[in-house]
Amino acid sequence: MRLNGRSTRLSIFIGEDDTWHHKPLYREIVHRAHAAGLAGATVLRGIEGYGASSRIHTTRLLSLSGDLPLLIVIVDADERVRAFLPQLAELISEGMVLIDEVEVVRYVGRAPQP
């Protein structure tokens, strides 16, 4: 798959403890993005943050919060990202979803192994 120039970035903010049918929500989102043929997805784990609930989630020992913030980033062509949004509407009950235009400068995978 080639990806360059104007593209769309989908940023999904959820909690580490969010689940879908007793499995991690982030895993379900990544697997669905892969099945949809999107260019790629990355899950980033935050060390501290808060959202609409105003509850601070942190890795500091005294706090012992297990529900750390997660960010899932997906970049692909605008029409492909927007076609994926209905699946997110089904999966996400709380969190935040952002879309913004980006410019892909380089997108290169590994060479196939012999």
Summary of the structure (lengths in Angstrom):
residues: 114
radius of gyration: 15.6
end to end distance: 19.7
largest distance: 51.4
contacts: 295
relative contact order: 0.33
helix: 22%
strand: 36%
